[in-house]
Amino acid sequence: MGENGKGRGMSVDDIGNHMSPEEVERYSLGELSDAESALFDEHLLICDSCRVAVEASDAYVQAMRAAAGKIRSKIDTKAGVASGK
Protein backbone atom coordinates (compact mmCIF):
# COMPACT_ATOMS: atom_id res chain seq x y z
CA MET A 1 0.00 0.00 0.00
CA GLY A 2 1.15 3.55 0.59
CA GLU A 3 4.38 2.93 2.41
CA ASN A 4 5.82 0.29 0.11
CA GLY A 5 7.44 3.03 -1.96
CA LYS A 6 7.24 1.01 -5.16
CA GLY A 7 4.58 3.08 -6.90
CA ARG A 8 2.62 0.02 -7.98
CA GLY A 9 -0.81 -1.32 -7.21
CA MET A 10 -1.47 -3.12 -3.96
CA SER A 11 -0.66 -6.76 -3.44
CA VAL A 12 -0.99 -9.34 -0.70
CA ASP A 13 2.49 -8.28 0.48
CA ASP A 14 1.07 -4.84 1.30
CA ILE A 15 -1.49 -5.96 3.89
CA GLY A 16 0.81 -4.99 6.78
CA ASN A 17 1.69 -1.55 5.39
CA HIS A 18 -0.26 1.58 6.22
CA MET A 19 -2.51 3.25 3.69
CA SER A 20 -1.38 6.56 2.20
CA PRO A 21 -3.75 9.53 2.54
CA GLU A 22 -4.49 9.25 -1.18
CA GLU A 23 -5.37 5.57 -0.85
CA VAL A 24 -7.63 6.31 2.13
CA GLU A 25 -9.43 8.94 0.07
CA ARG A 26 -9.84 6.60 -2.92
CA TYR A 27 -11.15 3.90 -0.57
CA SER A 28 -13.71 6.30 0.95
CA LEU A 29 -14.81 7.44 -2.50
CA GLY A 30 -15.21 3.85 -3.70
CA GLU A 31 -12.62 4.33 -6.44
CA LEU A 32 -10.60 1.18 -5.76
CA SER A 33 -10.87 -2.05 -7.69
CA ASP A 34 -12.57 -4.97 -5.99
CA ALA A 35 -9.16 -6.56 -5.38
CA GLU A 36 -7.73 -3.37 -3.86
CA SER A 37 -10.79 -2.91 -1.67
CA ALA A 38 -10.52 -6.49 -0.44
CA LEU A 39 -6.88 -5.91 0.55
CA PHE A 40 -7.80 -2.69 2.35
CA ASP A 41 -10.66 -4.41 4.14
CA GLU A 42 -8.27 -7.08 5.35
CA HIS A 43 -5.71 -4.48 6.45
CA LEU A 44 -8.37 -2.54 8.34
CA LEU A 45 -9.08 -5.61 10.44
CA ILE A 46 -5.59 -5.39 11.94
CA CYS A 47 -4.74 -1.67 11.81
CA ASP A 48 -6.41 0.77 14.19
CA SER A 49 -4.64 3.84 12.79
CA CYS A 50 -5.79 3.17 9.22
CA ARG A 51 -9.30 2.37 10.47
CA VAL A 52 -9.42 5.76 12.23
CA ALA A 53 -8.14 7.46 9.05
CA VAL A 54 -10.83 5.76 6.98
CA GLU A 55 -13.55 6.72 9.47
CA ALA A 56 -12.45 10.37 9.30
CA SER A 57 -12.28 10.27 5.51
CA ASP A 58 -15.69 8.61 5.28
CA ALA A 59 -17.19 11.32 7.50
CA TYR A 60 -15.61 14.04 5.35
CA VAL A 61 -16.84 12.47 2.10
CA GLN A 62 -20.35 12.09 3.55
CA ALA A 63 -20.38 15.74 4.69
CA MET A 64 -19.19 16.98 1.29
CA ARG A 65 -21.80 14.91 -0.53
CA ALA A 66 -24.53 16.24 1.76
CA ALA A 67 -23.37 19.82 1.21
CA ALA A 68 -23.23 19.30 -2.55
CA GLY A 69 -26.77 17.92 -2.47
CA LYS A 70 -28.02 21.00 -0.60
CA ILE A 71 -26.28 23.31 -3.07
CA ARG A 72 -27.75 21.41 -6.03
CA SER A 73 -31.20 21.63 -4.45
CA LYS A 74 -30.88 25.40 -4.01
CA ILE A 75 -29.67 25.81 -7.58
CA ASP A 76 -32.52 23.67 -8.88
CA THR A 77 -35.04 25.67 -6.84
CA LYS A 78 -33.65 28.99 -8.10
CA ALA A 79 -33.60 27.69 -11.68
CA GLY A 80 -37.22 26.61 -11.35
CA VAL A 81 -38.25 30.04 -10.02
CA ALA A 82 -36.32 31.85 -12.72
CA SER A 83 -37.94 29.80 -15.47
CA GLY A 84 -41.41 30.23 -14.00
CA LYS A 85 -41.89 26.60 -13.04
BABAMI-350017 format. One record per residue (C-alpha): x, y, z; residue in three letters; chain; residue number from 1. Coordinates in Angstrom, 1 decimal. Example, Ala and Ser with C-alpha at 12.3 -4.5 7.8 and 13.67 -1.06 7.14 Angstrom:
<rs>
X;Y;Z;aa;ch;i
12.3;-4.5;7.8;ALA;A;1 .
13.7;-1.1;7.1;SER;A;2 .
</rs>
This chain:
<rs>
X;Y;Z;aa;ch;i
0.0;0.0;0.0;MET;A;1 .
1.1;3.6;0.6;GLY;A;2 .
4.4;2.9;2.4;GLU;A;3 .
5.8;0.3;0.1;ASN;A;4 .
7.4;3.0;-2.0;GLY;A;5 .
7.2;1.0;-5.2;LYS;A;6 .
4.6;3.1;-6.9;GLY;A;7 .
2.6;0.0;-8.0;ARG;A;8 .
-0.8;-1.3;-7.2;GLY;A;9 .
-1.5;-3.1;-4.0;MET;A;10 .
-0.7;-6.8;-3.4;SER;A;11 .
-1.0;-9.3;-0.7;VAL;A;12 .
2.5;-8.3;0.5;ASP;A;13 .
1.1;-4.8;1.3;ASP;A;14 .
-1.5;-6.0;3.9;ILE;A;15 .
0.8;-5.0;6.8;GLY;A;16 .
1.7;-1.5;5.4;ASN;A;17 .
-0.3;1.6;6.2;HIS;A;18 .
-2.5;3.2;3.7;MET;A;19 .
-1.4;6.6;2.2;SER;A;20 .
-3.8;9.5;2.5;PRO;A;21 .
-4.5;9.3;-1.2;GLU;A;22 .
-5.4;5.6;-0.8;GLU;A;23 .
-7.6;6.3;2.1;VAL;A;24 .
-9.4;8.9;0.1;GLU;A;25 .
-9.8;6.6;-2.9;ARG;A;26 .
-11.2;3.9;-0.6;TYR;A;27 .
-13.7;6.3;0.9;SER;A;28 .
-14.8;7.4;-2.5;LEU;A;29 .
-15.2;3.9;-3.7;GLY;A;30 .
-12.6;4.3;-6.4;GLU;A;31 .
-10.6;1.2;-5.8;LEU;A;32 .
-10.9;-2.0;-7.7;SER;A;33 .
-12.6;-5.0;-6.0;ASP;A;34 .
-9.2;-6.6;-5.4;ALA;A;35 .
-7.7;-3.4;-3.9;GLU;A;36 .
-10.8;-2.9;-1.7;SER;A;37 .
-10.5;-6.5;-0.4;ALA;A;38 .
-6.9;-5.9;0.6;LEU;A;39 .
-7.8;-2.7;2.4;PHE;A;40 .
-10.7;-4.4;4.1;ASP;A;41 .
-8.3;-7.1;5.4;GLU;A;42 .
-5.7;-4.5;6.4;HIS;A;43 .
-8.4;-2.5;8.3;LEU;A;44 .
-9.1;-5.6;10.4;LEU;A;45 .
-5.6;-5.4;11.9;ILE;A;46 .
-4.7;-1.7;11.8;CYS;A;47 .
-6.4;0.8;14.2;ASP;A;48 .
-4.6;3.8;12.8;SER;A;49 .
-5.8;3.2;9.2;CYS;A;50 .
-9.3;2.4;10.5;ARG;A;51 .
-9.4;5.8;12.2;VAL;A;52 .
-8.1;7.5;9.1;ALA;A;53 .
-10.8;5.8;7.0;VAL;A;54 .
-13.6;6.7;9.5;GLU;A;55 .
-12.4;10.4;9.3;ALA;A;56 .
-12.3;10.3;5.5;SER;A;57 .
-15.7;8.6;5.3;ASP;A;58 .
-17.2;11.3;7.5;ALA;A;59 .
-15.6;14.0;5.3;TYR;A;60 .
-16.8;12.5;2.1;VAL;A;61 .
-20.3;12.1;3.5;GLN;A;62 .
-20.4;15.7;4.7;ALA;A;63 .
-19.2;17.0;1.3;MET;A;64 .
-21.8;14.9;-0.5;ARG;A;65 .
-24.5;16.2;1.8;ALA;A;66 .
-23.4;19.8;1.2;ALA;A;67 .
-23.2;19.3;-2.5;ALA;A;68 .
-26.8;17.9;-2.5;GLY;A;69 .
-28.0;21.0;-0.6;LYS;A;70 .
-26.3;23.3;-3.1;ILE;A;71 .
-27.8;21.4;-6.0;ARG;A;72 .
-31.2;21.6;-4.4;SER;A;73 .
-30.9;25.4;-4.0;LYS;A;74 .
-29.7;25.8;-7.6;ILE;A;75 .
-32.5;23.7;-8.9;ASP;A;76 .
-35.0;25.7;-6.8;THR;A;77 .
-33.7;29.0;-8.1;LYS;A;78 .
-33.6;27.7;-11.7;ALA;A;79 .
-37.2;26.6;-11.4;GLY;A;80 .
-38.2;30.0;-10.0;VAL;A;81 .
-36.3;31.9;-12.7;ALA;A;82 .
-37.9;29.8;-15.5;SER;A;83 .
-41.4;30.2;-14.0;GLY;A;84 .
-41.9;26.6;-13.0;LYS;A;85 .
</rs>
